[in-house]
Amino acid sequence: MSSTLERRAVAVGGTLVGEGPAVVIGGRVDLRAHRGQADAYEVLGEHATLVEPYSAADLPAIAERADAVVVGSSWTRDIPLVRSAAGLGLPVVVERRPAASLEEWLELADYCAREGDGRVLLCEGGRLDLGLMRAARAVSGRPVLADVSRDAALSAAAVAAGADGLVVDSAERGRSAARLGTYAGARTAEPSKSGALEFVGPGSLAESRQELSPATALRAAEEAVTVVGALVRPEAPATLPECREAIDRVDAALATLLERRAALAGIVQRIKPVGGFAGRDLARERALVARMALRAPSLGEARLAPIMNAVIEAGLHLAEERSAE
């Protein structure tokens, strides 16, 4: 079992996984679905991001056209194929076999690292065991992916549990890895040229258990790595563009929380016997600012007070406008 605690980032194509913000990786290609009846080169086209082979015959095509090879959960005990896949010279994504223990999962990852060049990522899929995924990340030091293709509504929970990346089905098979391999603002191995991020509306991540289209699932994953990632993932940007991208992620989280706060404040205004500006509880507001200063000591009460006053007044104005409709 691996005991290496040093964090090790792995570049998958142009996307750096395991350092900085969490990322979204477009749907993998499963050549096993074709059961050896299709030519791997034709299935992969000019380029693919993550590819799982059906047999050793698929490996030359994967070596030429894929960013990473997947050791699938259904054949982790096929050691000859595992050895050949790990030896391709590509990053290796090691899925956990159903019912496999943490020790078994990490031992297989270590084996792939020895047989290859050391670039190994772990991947939890199927019915996600987020606790086990979190433990694997902490113990191994390797980047961990969560395949949320079956239920994109778990994206936020996976990021909160420590996933360095989310794997989702792609809406369009032919889209380039630069667009599909990462969300806007992700830290990449080369300078990012991605565009602005589109967000799923507030509350949409909670609309789980209903099947989402691939495009909607992709946006749900993108929002999770942005909003939740901004709250739980430490970052140390080294360049001005990276700093601005990190600030954009924090601002996205702030906007989401402000929208939720405004909704809750509207409920309060409907419940209180005296609402609106006349019903303000200044003592409670001062206590709120004091509690916030404990979480934001560098800002302190003096700087936080006007910020929260503006937030509270904006919510009150919104509540008044809605009550007048």
C-alpha positions as CSV (number, residue, x, y, z in Angstrom):
1,M,0.0,0.0,0.0
2,S,1.4,3.4,-0.9
3,S,2.4,5.7,1.9
4,T,3.6,8.6,-0.2
5,L,1.9,11.8,1.1
6,E,3.5,14.3,-1.3
7,R,0.9,15.6,-3.7
8,R,1.6,14.6,-7.3
9,A,-0.2,16.4,-10.1
10,V,-0.6,14.7,-13.5
11,A,-1.2,16.5,-16.8
12,V,-3.9,14.8,-18.9
13,G,-3.4,16.5,-22.3
14,G,-3.2,20.2,-21.5
15,T,-5.1,19.9,-18.2
16,L,-3.2,19.7,-14.9
17,V,-5.1,17.4,-12.5
18,G,-4.3,17.4,-8.8
19,E,-2.9,20.9,-8.3
20,G,-4.9,24.0,-8.1
21,P,-8.6,24.0,-9.1
22,A,-10.6,20.9,-9.8
23,V,-11.2,20.2,-13.4
24,V,-13.9,18.6,-15.7
25,I,-12.9,16.0,-18.2
26,G,-15.2,15.1,-21.0
27,G,-16.6,11.6,-21.4
28,R,-14.2,8.7,-21.8
29,V,-14.2,6.3,-24.7
30,D,-14.9,2.7,-23.8
31,L,-13.6,0.4,-26.5
32,R,-15.0,-2.5,-24.6
33,A,-18.4,-1.5,-25.6
34,H,-17.5,-2.5,-29.2
35,R,-16.2,-5.9,-28.0
36,G,-13.4,-5.9,-30.5
37,Q,-15.7,-5.6,-33.5
38,A,-14.7,-2.0,-34.4
39,D,-11.4,-0.5,-35.5
40,A,-10.0,1.5,-32.6
41,Y,-8.6,4.1,-34.9
42,E,-12.0,4.8,-36.4
43,V,-13.7,4.9,-33.0
44,L,-11.2,7.3,-31.5
45,G,-11.0,9.6,-34.5
46,E,-8.2,12.1,-34.5
47,H,-8.1,12.5,-30.7
48,A,-9.6,11.2,-27.5
49,T,-9.1,12.2,-23.8
50,L,-9.6,9.0,-21.7
51,V,-9.7,5.6,-23.4
52,E,-10.4,2.2,-22.0
53,P,-9.1,-0.7,-24.2
54,Y,-10.9,-3.9,-25.0
55,S,-7.8,-5.9,-25.7
56,A,-4.1,-5.4,-26.3
57,A,-4.9,-4.9,-30.0
58,D,-6.4,-1.5,-29.1
59,L,-3.3,-0.2,-27.4
60,P,-1.4,1.1,-30.5
61,A,-4.3,3.4,-31.4
62,I,-4.6,4.5,-27.8
63,A,-0.9,5.3,-27.6
64,E,-1.2,7.5,-30.7
65,R,-4.5,9.3,-30.2
66,A,-5.4,9.4,-26.5
67,D,-4.3,11.6,-23.6
68,A,-4.6,8.9,-21.0
69,V,-5.4,5.2,-20.8
70,V,-8.0,3.8,-18.5
71,V,-7.6,0.6,-16.5
72,G,-11.2,-0.3,-16.2
73,S,-12.9,-1.5,-13.1
74,S,-14.1,-4.7,-14.8
75,W,-10.7,-6.0,-15.7
76,T,-8.3,-4.9,-13.0
77,R,-7.3,-8.5,-12.5
78,D,-6.2,-9.0,-16.1
79,I,-2.6,-8.4,-15.2
80,P,-1.1,-8.9,-18.7
81,L,-3.4,-6.2,-20.1
82,V,-2.9,-4.0,-17.1
83,R,0.9,-4.2,-17.6
84,S,0.7,-3.5,-21.3
85,A,-1.7,-0.5,-20.8
86,A,0.5,0.9,-18.1
87,G,3.6,0.6,-20.3
88,L,2.2,2.8,-23.1
89,G,3.9,5.9,-21.8
90,L,0.6,7.7,-21.1
91,P,-1.0,8.8,-17.9
92,V,-2.9,5.8,-16.4
93,V,-6.3,6.2,-14.9
94,V,-6.9,3.3,-12.4
95,E,-10.6,2.7,-11.7
96,R,-11.6,0.9,-8.5
97,R,-13.0,-2.6,-9.0
98,P,-16.4,-2.9,-7.3
99,A,-16.0,-4.1,-3.7
100,A,-12.2,-3.6,-3.9
101,S,-10.7,-2.3,-0.7
102,L,-8.6,0.8,-0.4
103,E,-5.4,-1.3,-0.1
104,E,-6.2,-3.3,-3.3
105,W,-7.0,-0.1,-5.2
106,L,-3.8,1.6,-4.2
107,E,-1.7,-1.5,-4.7
108,L,-2.9,-1.6,-8.3
109,A,-2.1,2.1,-8.8
110,D,1.4,1.5,-7.5
111,Y,1.9,-1.5,-9.8
112,C,0.8,0.7,-12.8
113,A,3.3,3.4,-11.7
114,R,6.1,0.9,-11.6
115,E,5.2,-0.5,-15.0
116,G,4.8,2.9,-16.6
117,D,6.3,6.3,-16.0
118,G,4.7,7.0,-12.7
119,R,1.9,9.2,-13.9
120,V,-1.1,7.6,-12.3
121,L,-4.6,8.9,-11.4
122,L,-7.2,7.1,-9.3
123,C,-10.8,7.1,-10.4
124,E,-14.0,6.2,-8.5
125,G,-17.0,5.4,-10.6
126,G,-20.3,3.6,-10.6
127,R,-22.0,4.0,-7.1
128,L,-19.5,6.5,-5.7
129,D,-18.0,5.7,-2.4
130,L,-16.9,9.3,-1.6
131,G,-15.4,8.4,1.8
132,L,-13.1,5.8,0.2
133,M,-12.2,8.2,-2.6
134,R,-11.3,10.9,0.0
135,A,-9.1,8.4,1.9
136,A,-7.4,7.3,-1.3
137,R,-6.4,10.8,-2.1
138,A,-5.1,11.5,1.4
139,V,-3.1,8.3,1.7
140,S,-1.7,8.0,-1.8
141,G,-1.0,11.6,-2.7
142,R,-2.3,10.8,-6.2
143,P,-4.9,12.8,-8.1
144,V,-8.4,11.4,-7.8
145,L,-11.2,11.6,-10.3
146,A,-14.9,10.9,-9.8
147,D,-16.8,9.6,-12.7
148,V,-20.2,11.3,-12.4
149,S,-21.5,10.2,-15.8
150,R,-24.3,8.2,-14.2
151,D,-25.4,10.9,-11.8
152,A,-24.1,14.4,-12.5
153,A,-26.0,15.6,-9.4
154,L,-23.3,14.1,-7.3
155,S,-20.7,16.5,-8.8
156,A,-20.9,19.0,-5.9
157,A,-20.6,16.2,-3.3
158,A,-17.6,14.7,-5.1
159,V,-15.7,18.0,-5.2
160,A,-16.5,18.6,-1.6
161,A,-15.1,15.1,-0.8
162,G,-11.8,16.1,-2.5
163,A,-12.1,15.0,-6.1
164,D,-9.5,16.6,-8.2
165,G,-11.5,16.1,-11.4
166,L,-14.9,15.0,-12.6
167,V,-15.5,12.8,-15.6
168,V,-18.7,13.3,-17.5
169,D,-20.2,12.2,-20.7
170,S,-19.6,14.5,-23.6
171,A,-22.5,16.0,-25.5
172,E,-20.6,15.9,-28.7
173,R,-18.0,13.2,-29.4
174,G,-16.0,15.3,-31.8
175,R,-15.4,18.4,-29.6
176,S,-11.7,19.1,-28.9
177,A,-10.0,18.2,-25.7
178,A,-9.2,21.9,-25.1
179,R,-12.9,22.7,-24.8
180,L,-14.0,19.5,-23.3
181,G,-11.1,18.7,-21.1
182,T,-11.3,21.5,-18.7
183,Y,-13.6,24.3,-17.6
184,A,-12.8,28.0,-18.0
185,G,-10.2,29.0,-15.5
186,A,-8.7,25.6,-14.8
187,R,-5.0,25.5,-14.2
188,T,-3.4,23.9,-17.3
189,A,-0.1,22.6,-18.2
190,E,0.1,25.3,-20.9
191,P,-1.5,28.8,-20.9
192,S,-5.3,28.4,-20.9
193,K,-7.3,29.7,-23.9
194,S,-10.7,28.6,-22.7
195,G,-13.7,31.0,-22.7
196,A,-16.2,32.1,-20.2
197,L,-17.9,29.5,-18.1
198,E,-21.7,29.0,-18.3
199,F,-23.4,28.2,-15.0
200,V,-26.3,26.0,-14.3
201,G,-28.9,28.0,-12.4
202,P,-29.1,28.1,-8.6
203,G,-30.6,24.9,-7.2
204,S,-30.1,22.9,-10.4
205,L,-27.5,20.7,-8.8
206,A,-30.2,19.5,-6.3
207,E,-32.5,18.4,-9.1
208,S,-30.9,15.0,-8.9
209,R,-32.3,11.6,-9.7
210,Q,-33.7,12.9,-13.0
211,E,-31.7,12.0,-16.1
212,L,-29.8,15.0,-17.3
213,S,-28.8,15.6,-20.9
214,P,-25.0,15.4,-21.6
215,A,-24.8,19.2,-22.0
216,T,-26.7,19.9,-18.8
217,A,-24.6,17.3,-16.9
218,L,-21.4,19.0,-18.2
219,R,-22.6,22.4,-17.0
220,A,-23.5,20.9,-13.6
221,A,-20.0,19.5,-13.3
222,E,-18.5,22.8,-14.3
223,E,-20.5,24.7,-11.7
224,A,-19.5,22.2,-9.0
225,V,-15.8,22.5,-9.6
226,T,-16.2,26.3,-9.7
227,V,-18.5,27.1,-6.8
228,V,-17.7,24.2,-4.4
229,G,-14.1,24.1,-5.5
230,A,-13.7,27.8,-4.5
231,L,-14.8,26.9,-1.0
232,V,-12.8,23.8,-0.3
233,R,-9.7,23.8,-2.5
234,P,-6.6,25.8,-1.6
235,E,-4.9,27.5,-4.4
236,A,-1.5,29.2,-4.9
237,P,-1.7,30.9,-8.3
238,A,1.7,32.0,-9.6
239,T,0.7,34.3,-12.5
240,L,-1.7,37.3,-12.9
241,P,-4.0,35.3,-15.2
242,E,-4.1,32.4,-12.7
243,C,-4.9,34.9,-9.9
244,R,-7.7,36.5,-11.8
245,E,-9.1,33.0,-12.7
246,A,-9.0,32.1,-9.0
247,I,-10.8,35.3,-8.0
248,D,-13.4,34.6,-10.7
249,R,-14.1,31.3,-9.1
250,V,-14.5,32.9,-5.6
251,D,-16.8,35.5,-7.1
252,A,-18.9,32.8,-8.6
253,A,-19.2,31.2,-5.2
254,L,-20.0,34.5,-3.6
255,A,-22.8,35.3,-6.2
256,T,-24.3,31.8,-5.6
257,L,-24.3,32.3,-1.8
258,L,-25.7,35.9,-2.1
259,E,-28.6,34.6,-4.2
260,R,-29.3,32.0,-1.6
261,R,-29.1,34.5,1.2
262,A,-31.5,36.8,-0.6
263,A,-34.0,34.0,-1.0
264,L,-33.8,33.2,2.8
265,A,-34.0,36.8,3.7
266,G,-37.2,37.1,1.7
267,I,-38.7,34.2,3.7
268,V,-37.7,36.0,6.9
269,Q,-39.5,39.2,5.7
270,R,-42.7,37.2,5.1
271,I,-42.6,35.6,8.6
272,K,-41.6,38.7,10.7
273,P,-44.5,40.7,12.2
274,V,-42.7,43.9,11.2
275,G,-40.7,43.5,8.0
276,G,-38.7,45.7,5.7
277,F,-36.3,48.4,6.9
278,A,-38.5,49.1,9.9
279,G,-38.0,45.6,11.2
280,R,-34.2,45.5,11.1
281,D,-32.5,44.0,14.2
282,L,-29.3,46.0,14.5
283,A,-28.1,44.1,17.5
284,R,-28.3,40.8,15.5
285,E,-26.6,42.4,12.6
286,R,-23.7,43.5,14.8
287,A,-23.4,40.0,16.2
288,L,-23.4,38.6,12.7
289,V,-20.5,40.9,11.7
290,A,-18.6,39.8,14.8
291,R,-19.0,36.1,14.0
292,M,-18.0,36.8,10.4
293,A,-14.8,38.6,11.6
294,L,-13.8,35.3,13.2
295,R,-13.8,33.7,9.8
296,A,-12.3,36.7,8.1
297,P,-9.8,38.2,10.6
298,S,-7.8,40.0,8.0
299,L,-10.9,42.1,7.1
300,G,-12.1,42.5,10.7
301,E,-15.4,44.0,11.9
302,A,-14.7,47.5,10.7
303,R,-14.3,46.4,7.0
304,L,-17.0,43.7,7.1
305,A,-19.7,46.0,8.6
306,P,-20.3,48.1,5.5
307,I,-20.1,45.0,3.3
308,M,-22.9,43.3,5.3
309,N,-24.9,46.4,5.5
310,A,-24.9,46.6,1.7
311,V,-25.9,42.9,1.4
312,I,-28.7,43.3,4.0
313,E,-30.1,46.4,2.4
314,A,-30.0,44.8,-1.1
315,G,-32.0,41.9,0.2
316,L,-34.5,44.2,1.9
317,H,-34.9,46.2,-1.3
318,L,-35.5,43.0,-3.3
319,A,-38.0,41.7,-0.7
320,E,-39.9,45.0,-1.0
321,E,-40.0,44.9,-4.8
322,R,-41.3,41.3,-4.8
323,S,-44.0,42.1,-2.2
324,A,-45.2,44.9,-4.4
325,E,-45.6,42.7,-7.4
